[in-house]
Amino acid sequence: MGYARCMPETRPPYDPATALLVVDVQNDFADPAGSLSVRDGAAVIPVLAAEIAAALAAGALVAYSQDWHPAVTPHFAKNGGVWPAHCVMQTWGAELHPDLPVTGHVVRKGSNGEDGYSAFTMRDPLTGETIETELHDLLRRRDVDRVVVGGLATDYCVAETAIDALRLGYATILLRDGIRAVDLEPGDGDRAIERMRAAGAVIVERLAGAGDEAAARSPGAGAGSSAELAADETGEAGS
């Protein structure tokens, strides 16, 4: 499948009405020694570091999400859930990766035992009740209307964050080079990307340093509505 170049002619990649959302780049996911290590997860860090620098230079907001679970939670397999224990609060595994520049607000999720897949919402795994994190309010206070999303993992927290952002009305751009998938089942990451694309996200390789050459698969959700689209047969990237 080819790409199309898709950058708004009248809007730069980052501006004060844009927020870069860095999702769950924590030791348990990004470090090979982590309890739920994502294959090649550390590779997103230099990509996201460049995006953080570009966002800050343009006056954009940078926000980070952080899984922050108690030691006992229905989210974990040992307590009846799905996942091995990970990102337990106040442990090394829960810390944001030391190579990641952290220069903005950190949204912690799951601290009361909830499933914290999206940076915008948490869900009680027993009752199904959903509650918001502070992220939506933070973005509204800054008059943000567009978000750029990267981090870990493509098929879970990244996908849920991007889809929630679209549901809340934000134009949403996904950084293809700044994500990696768990892939519990082969192809989960690619299917998650297609879910985000179908929901209206713009899929780009990266924004920092790309200028009007950022490669996108869809104009999506108003993020590139004024862009000039041109076919660019650059091939596929991995998830």
C-alpha positions as CSV (number, residue, x, y, z in Angstrom):
1,M,0.0,0.0,0.0
2,G,1.3,3.4,-0.9
3,Y,1.1,6.6,1.2
4,A,-0.2,10.0,0.6
5,R,1.6,13.2,1.7
6,C,-0.8,15.0,4.0
7,M,0.2,18.2,5.9
8,P,-2.1,21.1,6.2
9,E,-0.9,24.0,4.0
10,T,-2.2,26.6,6.5
11,R,-1.2,24.8,9.8
12,P,2.2,23.7,10.9
13,P,2.8,20.2,12.4
14,Y,2.8,21.7,16.0
15,D,1.2,24.9,17.3
16,P,-0.2,26.2,20.6
17,A,-3.6,24.5,19.8
18,T,-1.9,21.1,19.4
19,A,-1.0,18.6,22.2
20,L,1.5,15.8,21.9
21,L,0.3,12.8,23.9
22,V,3.1,10.4,24.9
23,V,1.5,7.2,26.0
24,D,2.9,4.9,28.7
25,V,6.6,4.9,27.8
26,Q,7.4,3.2,31.0
27,N,10.1,0.7,32.1
28,D,7.8,-2.3,32.2
29,F,6.8,-1.7,28.6
30,A,9.9,-0.1,27.0
31,D,12.7,-1.9,28.8
32,P,13.6,-5.5,27.8
33,A,13.7,-6.3,31.5
34,G,10.1,-5.0,32.0
35,S,7.4,-7.4,33.1
36,L,5.3,-6.6,30.1
37,S,8.1,-5.6,27.7
38,V,6.9,-4.6,24.2
39,R,9.2,-6.0,21.4
40,D,11.4,-3.1,20.2
41,G,9.6,-0.8,22.5
42,A,12.7,1.3,23.3
43,A,12.9,2.3,19.6
44,V,10.0,4.7,20.1
45,I,12.1,6.9,22.6
46,P,14.4,8.8,20.2
47,V,11.4,9.3,17.8
48,L,9.3,10.7,20.6
49,A,12.2,12.8,22.0
50,A,12.4,14.6,18.7
51,E,8.7,15.1,18.6
52,I,8.7,16.5,22.2
53,A,11.5,19.0,21.2
54,A,9.5,20.1,18.1
55,A,6.3,20.4,20.0
56,L,7.8,22.5,22.8
57,A,9.6,24.7,20.3
58,A,6.3,25.5,18.6
59,G,4.5,26.2,21.9
60,A,2.4,23.0,21.9
61,L,1.4,21.2,25.0
62,V,3.2,17.9,25.8
63,A,1.4,15.5,28.2
64,Y,2.3,12.0,29.3
65,S,0.2,9.1,30.4
66,Q,1.5,6.6,33.0
67,D,0.0,3.3,34.1
68,W,0.0,3.5,37.9
69,H,-1.5,0.3,39.3
70,P,-1.8,-0.9,42.9
71,A,-0.2,-4.2,43.7
72,V,-3.6,-6.0,43.9
73,T,-6.1,-5.2,41.1
74,P,-8.6,-7.1,39.0
75,H,-6.5,-5.9,36.0
76,F,-3.8,-8.4,36.9
77,A,-3.9,-12.2,36.0
78,K,-3.1,-13.1,39.6
79,N,-6.3,-11.3,40.7
80,G,-8.5,-12.7,37.9
81,G,-7.6,-10.3,35.1
82,V,-5.6,-10.7,31.9
83,W,-2.2,-9.1,32.3
84,P,0.9,-10.0,34.4
85,A,1.6,-7.5,37.1
86,H,3.0,-4.4,35.6
87,C,3.5,-0.7,36.3
88,V,2.9,-1.1,40.0
89,M,3.0,2.3,41.6
90,Q,6.2,3.4,43.3
91,T,8.2,0.6,41.5
92,W,10.9,0.8,38.8
93,G,8.6,-0.8,36.3
94,A,6.1,2.1,36.7
95,E,8.6,4.8,36.1
96,L,8.7,6.7,32.8
97,H,11.8,5.5,30.9
98,P,14.9,7.4,31.9
99,D,15.8,8.2,28.3
100,L,12.5,9.9,27.7
101,P,12.5,13.7,28.1
102,V,9.6,14.5,30.6
103,T,8.7,18.1,30.3
104,G,5.0,18.3,30.8
105,H,1.9,17.1,32.7
106,V,1.8,13.4,33.7
107,V,-1.6,11.7,33.7
108,R,-1.6,8.7,36.0
109,K,-4.3,6.0,35.4
110,G,-5.4,2.8,37.1
111,S,-4.4,3.8,40.6
112,N,-7.7,2.6,42.1
113,G,-7.6,-0.7,40.3
114,E,-9.2,0.4,37.1
115,D,-8.3,-0.7,33.6
116,G,-6.4,2.3,32.3
117,Y,-6.0,1.8,28.6
118,S,-6.9,5.2,27.4
119,A,-5.2,8.4,28.7
120,F,-8.6,10.0,28.7
121,T,-10.7,7.4,30.6
122,M,-10.5,4.5,33.1
123,R,-12.9,1.6,33.4
124,D,-13.8,-0.4,36.5
125,P,-13.1,-4.0,35.5
126,L,-15.8,-5.4,37.7
127,T,-18.7,-2.9,37.1
128,G,-17.7,-1.6,33.7
129,E,-18.2,2.0,35.0
130,T,-16.0,4.5,33.1
131,I,-14.5,7.7,34.6
132,E,-12.5,10.4,33.0
133,T,-8.9,11.3,33.8
134,E,-7.9,14.9,34.0
135,L,-6.5,14.9,30.4
136,H,-9.6,16.2,28.6
137,D,-10.0,19.1,31.1
138,L,-6.3,19.9,30.7
139,L,-6.6,20.1,26.9
140,R,-9.8,22.2,27.0
141,R,-8.1,24.7,29.4
142,R,-5.4,25.1,26.8
143,D,-7.9,25.4,23.9
144,V,-6.4,22.4,22.2
145,D,-8.2,21.1,19.2
146,R,-5.7,18.6,17.8
147,V,-3.6,15.8,19.3
148,V,-0.6,13.9,18.1
149,V,-0.3,10.4,19.7
150,G,2.7,8.1,20.1
151,G,3.9,5.6,22.7
152,L,3.1,2.0,23.9
153,A,1.4,-0.1,23.0
154,T,-0.2,0.3,19.6
155,D,-2.9,-2.3,20.1
156,Y,-4.0,-1.2,23.6
157,C,-3.3,2.1,25.2
158,V,-2.3,4.0,22.1
159,A,-5.3,2.8,20.2
160,E,-7.7,3.5,23.0
161,T,-6.2,7.0,23.6
162,A,-6.5,7.9,19.9
163,I,-10.0,6.6,19.5
164,D,-11.1,8.4,22.7
165,A,-9.5,11.6,21.4
166,L,-11.5,11.3,18.2
167,R,-14.7,10.6,20.1
168,L,-14.1,13.8,22.1
169,G,-13.8,15.8,19.0
170,Y,-10.0,16.2,18.6
171,A,-8.4,16.0,15.2
172,T,-6.0,13.1,15.8
173,I,-2.6,12.3,14.3
174,L,-0.8,9.0,15.0
175,L,3.0,8.8,14.8
176,R,3.6,5.5,13.0
177,D,7.4,5.5,13.8
178,G,6.6,6.3,17.5
179,I,4.5,3.3,18.3
180,R,5.1,-0.5,18.8
181,A,2.6,-3.3,19.4
182,V,2.2,-6.1,21.9
183,D,0.8,-8.4,19.2
184,L,-0.7,-11.0,21.5
185,E,-2.2,-12.3,18.3
186,P,-0.1,-11.8,15.1
187,G,-1.3,-8.6,13.3
188,D,-3.0,-7.0,16.3
189,G,-0.9,-3.9,15.9
190,D,-1.8,-3.5,12.2
191,R,-5.4,-4.1,13.0
192,A,-5.3,-1.4,15.7
193,I,-3.8,1.0,13.2
194,E,-6.6,0.3,10.8
195,R,-9.2,0.8,13.6
196,M,-7.7,4.2,14.3
197,R,-7.6,5.1,10.6
198,A,-11.2,4.0,10.1
199,A,-12.2,6.2,13.1
200,G,-10.7,9.2,11.4
201,A,-7.1,9.4,12.6
202,V,-4.3,10.7,10.3
203,I,-1.5,8.1,10.2
204,V,1.9,9.7,9.7
205,E,5.4,8.3,10.0
206,R,6.6,11.3,12.1
207,L,6.2,15.1,12.2
208,A,9.5,16.3,13.7
209,G,11.8,17.2,10.9
210,A,9.4,16.0,8.3
211,G,7.8,19.3,7.3
212,D,5.4,18.9,4.4
213,E,6.9,15.5,3.6
214,A,5.2,13.7,6.6
215,A,3.7,10.5,5.1
216,A,0.0,9.9,5.9
217,R,-2.5,7.2,5.0
218,S,-5.7,9.3,5.5
219,P,-6.6,13.0,5.7
220,G,-8.9,12.1,8.6
221,A,-10.9,14.2,11.2
222,G,-10.0,17.6,9.9
223,A,-6.4,17.3,10.8
224,G,-5.4,17.7,7.1
225,S,-8.5,19.1,5.5
226,S,-6.6,21.8,3.7
227,A,-3.7,19.6,2.7
228,E,-2.6,18.8,-0.9
229,L,-2.6,15.0,-1.2
230,A,-0.1,13.3,-3.5
231,A,0.6,9.6,-3.9
232,D,4.0,8.5,-2.6
233,E,4.9,4.9,-3.1
234,T,7.2,4.5,-0.1
235,G,5.9,1.1,1.1
236,E,4.8,-0.2,4.5
237,A,6.4,0.3,7.9
238,G,6.3,-2.2,10.8
239,S,4.1,-1.9,13.7
